[in-house]
Amino acid sequence: MAYTVIARYHCAADDEASVRAALLKVREHTRAEPANLAYEVHSEVGETGSFVLYEQYADQAGFEAHKAASHFKELIVETVWPLLTDRSVTFAEVL
């Protein structure tokens, strides 16, 4: 059963380019993970510094493996998260 993650990230306008660049690098690495089925990075229309991530993994274990990857730590935990002003995450399973 596919495991879906929808994350909303918000940052200051001055940090938008840095966050965008890091998210696009993460996308490259994540799409190569064995359990990854989809990883899309969206810029929210009309909202400076707002991003929506749509991720889908074969199962929750695949997502946990993603979070344990070195690129997640380097690019998300250490680069993106410190620049965010707000972050929310929704977890879902395909019916």
C-alpha positions in Angstrom: 0.0 0.0 0.0 1.5 3.3 -1.1 2.4 5.8 1.7 2.0 9.5 0.8 3.5 12.5 2.4 2.3 16.1 1.7 4.5 18.8 3.2 4.0 22.5 3.1 7.0 24.7 3.7 7.1 28.5 4.1 10.1 30.7 4.2 11.0 34.3 4.0 11.3 35.8 0.5 15.0 36.3 1.0 15.5 32.5 1.6 13.2 31.4 -1.3 16.1 30.7 -3.8 18.1 28.7 -1.2 15.1 26.6 -0.2 14.1 26.0 -3.9 17.6 24.9 -4.8 17.9 22.5 -1.9 14.5 21.0 -2.6 15.4 20.4 -6.3 18.6 18.6 -5.2 16.6 16.5 -2.8 14.2 15.6 -5.6 17.1 14.2 -7.7 18.3 12.0 -4.9 14.9 10.9 -3.6 13.7 9.8 -7.0 16.6 7.3 -7.1 15.6 5.7 -3.8 14.2 2.1 -4.3 11.0 2.7 -2.4 10.2 6.1 -3.9 7.2 6.2 -6.3 6.9 10.0 -6.7 8.6 13.2 -5.5 7.2 16.4 -6.7 8.2 19.9 -5.6 5.6 22.7 -6.2 5.8 26.4 -5.7 2.5 27.7 -4.4 1.0 30.2 -7.0 0.9 33.7 -5.7 2.6 32.9 -2.4 6.3 34.0 -2.3 8.4 31.5 -0.3 5.7 28.8 -0.2 6.3 25.2 -1.4 4.3 22.0 -1.5 6.0 18.7 -1.6 4.1 15.6 -2.8 5.9 12.4 -2.0 4.9 8.8 -2.4 6.7 5.7 -1.2 6.0 2.0 -1.6 5.3 1.8 2.2 6.0 3.6 5.4 9.3 1.8 5.8 10.4 3.4 2.5 9.6 6.8 3.9 11.6 6.0 7.0 14.5 4.9 4.8 14.2 8.3 3.0 14.4 10.2 6.3 17.6 8.2 7.2 19.3 9.0 4.0 22.4 11.3 4.1 20.9 13.7 1.5 17.8 14.2 3.7 19.9 15.2 6.7 22.2 17.5 4.6 19.6 19.2 2.4 16.4 19.1 4.5 17.3 18.9 8.1 20.4 21.1 8.0 19.7 23.4 5.0 15.9 23.8 4.5 14.4 23.4 7.9 16.5 26.2 9.6 15.2 28.6 6.9 11.5 27.8 7.3 9.0 30.1 9.1 6.3 27.4 9.0 6.1 23.7 8.2 3.3 21.2 8.2 3.2 17.6 7.1 0.3 15.3 6.3 0.7 11.5 6.0 -1.8 9.4 4.0 -2.3 5.9 2.7 -3.8 5.1 -0.7 -7.3 3.4 -0.3 
